[in-house]
Amino acid sequence: MESHTSQGSLQVSLSRTERLFFADAYRHNIKASNLFRESGCIITDKNWLAVLAFGVTVIIFHFTVAQLASPDEHDFLDIFRILRRTARIGWAVSPHFHQSEIKLFIDHRSSLIAASLDEQIWQAVSNLDNVEHLANTSSDVAHVYHHAVETLKNWVKDTEGYPRSWQHFMAWPGHVSDRFVELLTAKHPPALIIFTYWNTIMHLTPKRWFMNGWARRNGCLAMAELDPEWDGLLEWPRSRLK
């Protein structure tokens, strides 16, 4: 209930931009998150849907906050971190979800959306194959970047370059290594470039009220951290995010 209240407050905030509603939404979100953690929830066939719904509402809350945040308040890694954490909830409920009628319904809806992998997208992510060698990094760090790129390419194949479900949104953030997240947080150039490519593809998602412009904004902010020497690898994301 608290998570739905926070989401509703933010919907009002989007139209009125009143700080009162913004603070109210934060209060309900914090309360809901604390209650969830304190519950020590064990996922069963009776509560898995409620747990999944909670995870989704938390994501929607943070997507909406990202739209309302001023440039000084905005953290372009916030959504990535939220999706990464929520992916663990998704994996936990996955066995129950795959046995449910909801899965059949979603599969049917997905079949109605004709999607085929854009060769330009595949060529673009393939250009990242040697990104780990373009920076002065140790072999261990190069391996981290190689894994992140291979994970991104597998994600592109799975989504056909058109992410359109919660599972698609959470998959890549959830599968990159902790070390990659550390490098991304430290704004290492190869990590920022790989992150920018993910945002560029996420920019192609079906438009929803709570996701307006977030991928473009985050991708552009990440690119702004990079020196001109990386411009060659940024031509494709810049052309798609402009």
Phi, psi and omega in degrees: 000315180300320182293322177292324178295319179296321179295317180296320179297322180288327176299320176294319181299324180298326182271328184254340184049045178265130182296333179300313180292325179298313179294323179297318179297316178300318181299314180293323180293317179297317180297316180297317181295318179296317179298321180294315180295319182290338184289339184056044190301127171257121186283130180229177178289352180263335184241000187300323182292321177295321178295316179297317179299322177298313180301319180294318180293327175296318178298313180301318178304311184287327172301316183291319176302321180298326178289324185276340186292140175286164179306324181289332183268343190281131174247113187288355176261356186300311182297318178304314181295318180296315178297322179296314180293318183289337177302326179295324174294317179301317179294324182292324182270352186307314180301322179287319180299317184290346177260005186261162175290336178299321179299318179297319180296314181294320177300320179295315179297320180295326180293340180279346179260104181286117180227132174226147187295123177290122182298330178294323177294315181296319178296322180297310182291332177292334177292349178274359187305326183250018184299331182292342181266355184271356177236156180281087184234161176286167179296327179295316179292321177301321178295322178298315180292321178300316179297318180297320179291315179298322177295320178296317180295319177296322178296319178298318177298314183296323183267355185058031179070014182219076182297129188216013178219163178300323178299318178298317184297322186273342194299305184294312176303326182286339186257346177288159186282160175300324180295321177298318179299321177298316180294322178294317179298325178280359177063041172292134186307310181300323179295318178296322180294313179299317178300319179297320178296320177298315178298323180297318179288322176297335177297340181275358184297155173305138186286130176231152186302328185269000183244009186301114170076359186293320183291321177297314182299313182292320178297317180292322178294322178295317180295328180295342179276353188259144178284161181303337181299343181261007186301327181302315180284348182263358181300315182293309179299324179296322180291330181271334184262355184293000000 
